[in-house]
Amino acid sequence: MKFEMHRDQEVAGNELVVLHICGELDIDCAPALQEAVRPLLDQGCLHLLLEIDGLRHLDSFSLGTFLGLRQRLRASNGSMSLVCHVPTVRRLFHITNLERVFEFYDSVAAFVTAKGGHFNGPAAEGTGAS
């Protein structure tokens, strides 16, 4: 497997889950990411924060996986946000216009601050997002 993932923190039960993902995420391993996250969603995770600063590579298939996860969360009044400072990865979100779809935060702490400890939907536009 080209990527590694670990669960960092949990707030309010399973309502918010922070996952750190590193390595390379592509068509070969994106389904494994989806399978790893599915039980979290089934257990009640409503808000997913992916810290992807450790990713060296992300392909379009993986972007589709991210979109699918986001869609499932939004169907349950949840959200999916990202922490990413890797220029090549951020550029992919920029050229695909997905930086308008996903909220980006400077850090996990910035996300938590923007949410004010209340995880009941996406943060107000522009609040704490980068």
N, C-alpha and C positions, 0 to 999 in steps of 0.2 A: 504494500500500500504506500502511496506516495505522500499521503498527508497524515498528520497526527492531530488529534483533538482531545482537549480535556475540559472538563466542566469546572469553572472557577467559583461561581457563587450562586446562591439561591436566596431569593428574597420573597417573603410572604408565601411560604410553602414552595410550590413549583411555579407560581405565577410569573416570576422573572427568572430566566436562566441565562447565564453568561458562559459562552463557549469560546475557547481560544483555539484557533485553527492555524496550523503552520505546515510548510512543505509545498507540495504542488497539488492543485486540485484540477483535475481534467476529466474528460469523458470516461476514463477507465475507473476513476474512484469517486466521482460525484454521486453515483447511486449508493455507495457505502455511506456517504455523509447523510443522505436522505434517510437511509435505514437506521442510522445511529440517532438521528433527531426525532424520528417518528414516535418512539416510546415516550419521549419528553412531552410531545404534543398530546399524545393519548392520555398522559397522566395529569394534564391540566395546565401545562405551560401556555401562558397567553402572550408573554413578551420575551422575545429572544434577541439577545445582543451578541453578535458575532465579532470577536476581536480577531481580525485577520492580518495584523501587522507581520505575522510570521510567514505569510504566503509569499512564495517566490514566483508562482505562476497560477493563473486562473484562466480557464478557457470559456468560450461562449456556452458550452453545455453546462458548465458549473453555474454560470449566471442564470441559466434557465432553472437550475435546481434551487438557487436562491429565490428566484421569482415564485416558484411553486410553493416553497416554504412560507414566503411572505403572504401569498394568496390564502393559504390554509389558515394562517394566524389571523389575518384580517377578517376572514369569514366568521371567526369566533370573537370579533371585536378586540383582537390582539394586534401586535406590531412586531416588526423585525427591523433592527437597526444595526449599524456597522461602526466599528472603530478600525480605521485603516489609514496609514501614512505612507505606504509603499507606492512610490510614483508610478511604476508600471501597472500595478493593480488599479490604482485610482484612475489612471488614464483609460483603462478599459471601461470603467463605469462612465467616464466622461464621454468617450466617443460613441457609446451606445445610448447615451442620454439617460442611463439608469441612475445617475447621481441625482436626478429629479424624482426618482421613485423611492429610493432608500434614503433614510436619514443617516448622516455620518456624524460621529461625535469624536472629539479629541481624545477621549479616554473613557474607561468604564465609569470613573468618578464623575466626569462631566455628564454622562448619561443619567446617572442616579440623581445628580443635582438638578438637572433639567426636569426630571420627572417628579422632583420634590418628595420622593419616597412613596408617591402614589402612582401605581402602575395601572392606570385605567385607560390607556390608549396612547396614540402617538403624541409626542410633545408638541406644544404649540409651534407653528412654523417659525423657524429661525431661532428658537430658544435652545441655546447650548449646542446646536448642530454646527458642523463646520462645512 
